[in-house]
Amino acid sequence: MKKSVFRLSLWFLLAAHSAQAGGFAERLSGPKPDDAEMSGRGKAFFLSLLVPGAGEYYAGSKKWATVFAVSELTLWTTFTAFRMYGNMKRDDARLFAAAHAGIDLSGKDDRYFVNIENFMSLGDYNAFKLKQRDLNALYPEDETHAWQWDSETSRRRYERMRVASDRAYSRSTIVVAAVILNHLVSGVDAIRVMNQRESLSEKNLQVGFVPLHGPGMALAVRKSF
């Protein structure tokens, strides 16, 4: 009878200590993955979506924060360089055309500056459009729209300058696409860094049973920081 009472007491003691230890473990290990952790990942994602590297910094990775921040700075510097070069070549080409083809720069659209590189004069251009029966594309025969290249060499040089300008603008557009991609990749990487941090946190959690001074055992939870 005494042995049965001892076993019953041991069972209740172990259950009580296990319940207490379970609560202690819950306090040490913190909340399970829930809306709070998802909110942390979401915050990291949107921070990097706005400013590449910000989400990684929030998640505790200065290394990757620096990588994406430097990438962003480099891309915008490259974009600015292409735009500036494109503007410079465009202005140089138009001034060259004014000097060697006698064009009036005011009030002209981009199509006009493309057309003058393909024909030696306004007369040649209008004659070609008449053969095509494209009457809407004709320019008035006046000084405002007239041009006459002083040589074939000048016309070809203008063409190279204008094409170089367009190429620079096209490359700047590609850089913008790379900027958008950098934002998206940084956002996804910020989630990766958050997951990695949580995984390391879980590895530092140790759970086990320890003997008590009296009869019974207790569940012990230890977390390293």
C-alpha positions in Angstrom: 0.0 0.0 0.0 2.8 2.4 0.9 4.5 1.5 -2.4 1.4 2.4 -4.3 1.0 5.7 -2.5 4.6 6.5 -3.3 4.1 5.8 -7.0 1.0 7.9 -7.1 2.7 10.7 -5.4 5.7 10.5 -7.8 3.3 10.6 -10.7 1.5 13.7 -9.4 4.8 15.4 -8.6 6.2 14.7 -12.0 3.0 15.9 -13.7 3.0 19.1 -11.6 6.7 19.8 -12.3 6.2 19.0 -15.9 3.4 21.5 -16.2 5.4 24.2 -14.4 8.4 23.4 -16.6 6.2 23.6 -19.7 5.1 27.1 -18.7 8.7 28.0 -18.0 9.8 26.6 -21.4 7.1 28.6 -23.1 8.3 31.8 -21.4 11.9 31.1 -22.4 11.3 30.0 -26.0 9.0 32.9 -26.7 6.0 32.8 -29.0 5.7 30.1 -31.7 5.7 31.2 -35.3 2.5 33.2 -35.6 1.3 36.5 -37.0 4.0 38.4 -35.1 6.8 36.5 -36.9 5.0 36.8 -40.2 4.7 40.5 -39.6 8.4 40.6 -39.0 9.1 38.9 -42.4 6.6 41.2 -44.1 8.2 44.3 -42.6 11.6 43.1 -43.7 10.3 42.4 -47.2 8.6 45.8 -47.6 11.5 47.7 -46.2 13.8 46.2 -48.8 11.2 46.7 -51.5 11.3 50.4 -50.7 15.0 50.7 -50.0 17.2 47.7 -51.0 19.2 46.6 -48.0 16.9 48.1 -45.4 15.1 44.8 -44.8 18.4 42.9 -44.4 19.6 45.6 -41.9 16.3 45.2 -40.0 16.8 41.4 -39.9 20.3 41.8 -38.5 22.5 41.2 -41.6 24.7 44.3 -42.2 26.7 42.4 -44.8 23.8 41.8 -47.1 22.4 45.3 -46.3 25.6 46.8 -47.6 25.6 44.6 -50.7 22.1 45.7 -51.8 22.6 49.3 -50.8 25.8 49.5 -52.8 24.1 47.8 -55.8 21.3 50.4 -55.7 23.8 53.3 -55.5 25.8 51.9 -58.4 22.7 51.3 -60.6 21.4 54.9 -60.1 24.9 56.3 -60.7 25.0 54.3 -64.0 21.5 55.5 -64.9 22.5 59.1 -64.4 25.6 58.7 -66.4 23.7 57.2 -69.4 21.1 60.0 -69.2 23.8 62.7 -69.1 25.7 61.2 -71.9 22.5 60.8 -74.0 21.6 64.4 -73.4 25.1 65.6 -74.3 25.2 63.6 -77.6 21.7 64.7 -78.5 22.6 68.4 -78.0 25.9 68.0 -79.9 24.2 66.3 -82.8 21.5 69.0 -83.1 24.1 71.8 -83.0 26.1 69.9 -85.6 23.0 69.6 -87.8 22.4 73.4 -87.4 25.9 74.1 -88.5 26.2 71.7 -91.4 22.6 71.3 -92.6 21.3 74.8 -91.8 18.3 73.5 -89.8 16.1 75.6 -87.5 16.2 73.8 -84.1 13.0 75.4 -82.6 9.7 73.6 -82.6 11.0 70.2 -84.0 10.0 66.8 -82.7 12.2 63.7 -82.5 10.9 62.4 -85.8 12.2 65.4 -87.6 15.7 64.9 -86.3 15.6 61.2 -87.4 14.4 62.2 -90.9 17.2 64.7 -91.5 19.8 61.9 -91.1 18.3 59.8 -93.9 18.0 62.5 -96.6 20.5 65.1 -97.9 17.8 67.8 -98.2 14.1 68.6 -97.5 13.5 68.3 -101.3 14.8 64.7 -101.3 12.7 63.8 -98.3 9.5 65.2 -99.7 10.1 63.6 -103.1 10.5 60.2 -101.5 7.3 60.7 -99.4 5.4 61.7 -102.6 6.4 58.5 -104.3 5.1 56.6 -101.2 1.9 58.7 -101.4 2.4 59.5 -97.8 1.1 63.1 -98.0 0.7 63.5 -94.2 4.5 63.0 -93.7 5.4 66.0 -96.0 7.1 69.1 -94.5 6.3 72.6 -95.8 8.8 73.9 -98.2 9.9 76.8 -96.0 13.0 78.0 -94.1 11.6 76.6 -90.8 11.7 73.0 -92.0 14.4 73.1 -94.7 17.7 71.4 -94.5 20.6 70.8 -96.9 23.7 68.9 -95.8 27.0 70.3 -96.9 28.4 66.8 -97.5 27.5 63.1 -97.2 30.3 62.8 -94.6 28.5 65.4 -92.4 25.2 63.6 -92.7 26.7 60.3 -91.7 28.5 61.9 -88.8 25.3 63.4 -87.5 23.6 60.0 -87.8 26.3 58.4 -85.6 26.0 61.1 -83.0 22.2 60.8 -82.9 22.2 57.0 -82.7 24.8 57.2 -79.9 22.3 59.4 -78.0 19.4 57.0 -78.5 21.6 54.1 -77.5 22.5 55.8 -74.2 18.8 56.4 -73.5 18.0 52.8 -74.2 20.7 51.6 -71.9 19.4 53.9 -69.1 16.0 52.2 -69.5 17.6 48.8 -69.0 19.3 50.1 -65.9 15.8 51.1 -64.5 14.7 47.5 -65.1 17.8 46.4 -63.1 16.8 48.8 -60.3 13.4 47.3 -60.1 14.9 43.8 -60.0 17.3 44.8 -57.3 14.4 45.9 -55.1 12.5 42.7 -55.6 15.6 40.5 -55.0 16.4 42.4 -51.9 12.9 42.0 -50.6 13.1 38.2 -51.1 16.5 38.1 -49.5 15.3 40.0 -46.5 12.8 37.2 -45.9 15.6 34.7 -46.2 17.7 36.5 -43.6 14.8 36.6 -41.2 14.2 32.9 -41.6 17.9 32.2 -41.1 17.9 34.3 -37.9 14.8 32.4 -36.5 16.4 29.1 -37.4 19.6 30.0 -35.4 17.4 31.1 -32.5 15.7 27.7 -32.5 19.0 25.8 -32.5 20.0 27.6 -29.2 16.9 26.2 -27.5 17.7 23.1 -25.3 15.0 20.9 -23.7 15.4 18.0 -21.3 14.5 16.4 -18.0 16.5 17.0 -14.8 16.2 15.1 -11.5 14.8 17.0 -8.5 16.2 16.9 -5.0 13.2 15.0 -3.9 11.4 12.3 -5.8 10.4 13.0 -9.4 11.8 14.9 -12.4 11.2 18.3 -14.0 11.3 19.5 -17.6 14.1 22.0 -18.0 14.3 24.5 -20.9 17.5 26.5 -21.6 18.0 29.1 -24.3 21.4 30.6 -25.2 21.7 34.2 -26.2 
